Amino acid sequence: MSPSESELRASLRAGEGERLDVDTVVAHARAARRDRRRNLAAIGGAVVAVLAVGGVITGIQLSRDDHKTTGAGGPSSTPRVSVSCPGSAPVMPHGNGTGPLFPDDVTSIKVCVYHVQRLSDSKDVTGPTARSYAQQFNGLPTRRGAQVCPQFLTQITVALIPVTPSGPAPTVVGQVGGCGTTSNGTASRDAGQLLAQLEIGASSGHAPIPAAPGHTKNHGPGPS
Amino acid sequence: MRDETAFREFVEANGTTLLHAARLLTGDPQRAEDLVQTALTKLYLRWGRAREPLAYTRRVLVSTHIDSSRRRWWGERSTDVLPEQPADDPALVASDDRDELRRLLGELSPQERAVVVLRYYCDLTEKDTAAALRIPVGTVKSTTARALTRLRVEVLR
């Protein structure tokens, strides 16, 4: 005969009555909680350690990058020019002094070329090339008295921003064509040839001027 | 733990029932104790957040048992030959319907056994059984019917 539902219940209840040791249960549960906290602490510690190591590595790399950027270093170092060209041609400053156009400790020159007041090209001249250009500009004879310049204006303006270890120096502005009058506001020179060399990006006695990043436009043979 | 006294009282009040339910589920006293310990430890860690501690513990009990019964490549494996054979003691041989029911209960699948234990030992409704096992009520009904057929139990309607 098949058992009934009540017999099934009775069968399932048979043998019931053994009690649990509460202290043992609580002790095991406490141990589990302790283990879980320890594991969480270990995971948290590992995450913090990884972040700390990553931070240190990033800091070292940033420090190295800063050193490369700011360190004028030895004679072969070529510091990165961090100045940018104005959007429109700066006003030609007037100065009749006999002082130098460029500071002696120039490390780079930002060359900004403007066609009809609008920025058309820019280049960075760095290291020995920059110092050579600065010396050539400073070595030009100062204008004495009234001098008649041919009216051969090309409407090309070149702004030269000298960069020294202490920062940018006063901008030197020159007009290509005519006498090539160039001034930094305190002194002026007639530097038509040097301006033309810088404007076309090549010189017979110097290495070609490297183009600044982001400017790939090539110039023709020079002002017409 | 903030309210360990309340947890102790809960274990005092329900530990016996839970342990017996675990025995019915596993058919093994040692595994039953481990199962209850696991369930109560999970409850201990959630104490104060579990809204219905007994229902939560039952749910953990059956789900842990069903999970552990699934065959895993790293888990226990059945063998053709039993490592230990019981002695032929007449006192240990099942002779009445009660022992026969227990034996048949051990032949049910883990889910069928869980349904039978929750419905006929813990006296849960079909709805509560479905909630504890996280299965539809219809599945509880069909599983119950199948299990009772295998247990050869006459269900009184």
Chai-1 contact restraints between the chains, C-beta under 6 A:
chainA,res_idxA,chainB,res_idxB,connection_type,confidence,min_distance_angstrom,max_distance_angstrom,comment,restraint_id
A,S2,B,R152,contact,1.0,0.0,6.0,A-B,restraint_1
A,S2,B,E154,contact,1.0,0.0,6.0,A-B,restraint_2
A,P3,B,D97,contact,1.0,0.0,6.0,A-B,restraint_3
A,P3,B,V153,contact,1.0,0.0,6.0,A-B,restraint_4
A,S4,B,E154,contact,1.0,0.0,6.0,A-B,restraint_5
A,E5,B,V155,contact,1.0,0.0,6.0,A-B,restraint_6
A,E5,B,L156,contact,1.0,0.0,6.0,A-B,restraint_7
A,L8,B,Y120,contact,1.0,0.0,6.0,A-B,restraint_8
A,L8,B,V153,contact,1.0,0.0,6.0,A-B,restraint_9
A,R9,B,Y120,contact,1.0,0.0,6.0,A-B,restraint_10
A,S11,B,R98,contact,1.0,0.0,6.0,A-B,restraint_11
A,S11,B,L101,contact,1.0,0.0,6.0,A-B,restraint_12
A,L12,B,Y120,contact,1.0,0.0,6.0,A-B,restraint_13
A,L12,B,Y121,contact,1.0,0.0,6.0,A-B,restraint_14
A,A14,B,R98,contact,1.0,0.0,6.0,A-B,restraint_15
A,E16,B,H20,contact,1.0,0.0,6.0,A-B,restraint_16
A,R19,B,T16,contact,1.0,0.0,6.0,A-B,restraint_17
A,L20,B,G15,contact,1.0,0.0,6.0,A-B,restraint_18
A,L20,B,L19,contact,1.0,0.0,6.0,A-B,restraint_19
A,V22,B,R8,contact,1.0,0.0,6.0,A-B,restraint_20
A,V22,B,V11,contact,1.0,0.0,6.0,A-B,restraint_21
A,V22,B,E12,contact,1.0,0.0,6.0,A-B,restraint_22
A,V25,B,V11,contact,1.0,0.0,6.0,A-B,restraint_23
A,V25,B,L40,contact,1.0,0.0,6.0,A-B,restraint_24
A,H28,B,Q37,contact,1.0,0.0,6.0,A-B,restraint_25
A,H28,B,T41,contact,1.0,0.0,6.0,A-B,restraint_26
A,A29,B,T41,contact,1.0,0.0,6.0,A-B,restraint_27
A,A29,B,Y44,contact,1.0,0.0,6.0,A-B,restraint_28
A,A32,B,T41,contact,1.0,0.0,6.0,A-B,restraint_29
A,R33,B,L45,contact,1.0,0.0,6.0,A-B,restraint_30
